[in-house]
Amino acid sequence: MFKLGVVHLGLRNLNFTTKTATNVKCYTVSSVKMDKEILEKAKKLAGYKAVDDNLKSGLRVGIGSGSTIKYVVDRIKELGLDVICVPTSFQSTQLIVNAGLTLSDLSRTPELDITIDGADEVDSQLNCIKGGGACQLQEKIVAAASKRLVIVADFTKDSQAFGQQWKRGIPIEVVPMAYVPVMNKLSSMSLKPVLRMAVNKAGPVVSDNANFIIDAQFESISNVAELATKIKMIPGVVETGLFVNMASRAYFGQQDGTVKERTI
Ligand SMILES: O=C(CO)[C@H](O)[C@H](O)COP(=O)(O)O
């Protein structure tokens, strides 16, 4: 008898069918490999095109976080663009430094021409859910200091409405001593909060800013801006992963080798 199974690949689920326990492993490995290759190609397409279309030497650029941003940094390096880079996390600082690009910060470069960043889900209005990598606080600060925010993502992030693609909820950064009352408040708002736990460490994920991350799962969101404000108003919440009316353009790498653009 055929069974339906699910493989967890990072933040994504892959469906697969299998006949017996013995061929599960075989089918799973090839599915994961295939999926990973397709996604990496899509991320690279988006990252490269965003750089080609939007960057030139002399610009002050916010560098987002996540796996897609790697391709943005690769392309900047490949083209030899002389840009000033402001990171959004420890990971993004490493990418900039390792690529030999000019590293700055918001103290020295408080106004940026553009930020390019990834996203976990992008809706039809270019509102984003971010923070799958727990970097949303610095990402939002850097994006807010930029004239434009451009999103780079693979096709799995492209949605009409939140929750169609991203099932892990809204990442919310909280001060550690406040996490229980914050979770209680979120529950009273019909959200399902889960404290994000670390993988290779006992206990919770600790952000670059020494805070905890709560993932607030939801059924549907009718008014994103209102929800973002309500969550932000809870004492102890430092920042939410809802980026409302911030992005002006998104590039989605497709499976067929093209890049879909959305601009508002
Ligand atoms: O918000 C983020 C990190 O906090 C990332 O930009 C987001 O999770 C997308 O990551 P990836 O490019 O790996 O899909």
PDBQT file of the ligand as one rigid body, heavy atoms in Angstrom, charges set to zero:
ROOT
HETATM    1  O1  LIG A 301      14.228  36.943   7.496  1.00  0.00    +0.000 OA
HETATM    2  C1  LIG A 301      15.200  36.254   7.319  1.00  0.00    +0.000 C 
HETATM    3  C2  LIG A 301      16.134  35.891   8.410  1.00  0.00    +0.000 C 
HETATM    4  O2  LIG A 301      15.640  36.312   9.639  1.00  0.00    +0.000 OA
HETATM    5  C3  LIG A 301      15.508  35.725   5.967  1.00  0.00    +0.000 C 
HETATM    6  O3  LIG A 301      15.645  36.784   5.080  1.00  0.00    +0.000 OA
HETATM    7  C4  LIG A 301      14.392  34.812   5.574  1.00  0.00    +0.000 C 
HETATM    8  O4  LIG A 301      14.260  33.800   6.553  1.00  0.00    +0.000 OA
HETATM    9  C5  LIG A 301      14.640  34.175   4.208  1.00  0.00    +0.000 C 
HETATM   10  O5  LIG A 301      15.712  33.309   4.272  1.00  0.00    +0.000 OA
HETATM   11  P1  LIG A 301      16.175  32.406   3.050  1.00  0.00    +0.000 P 
HETATM   12  O6  LIG A 301      16.768  33.321   2.024  1.00  0.00    +0.000 OA
HETATM   13  O7  LIG A 301      17.164  31.459   3.654  1.00  0.00    +0.000 OA
HETATM   14  O8  LIG A 301      14.956  31.691   2.532  1.00  0.00    +0.000 OA
ENDROOT
TORSDOF 0
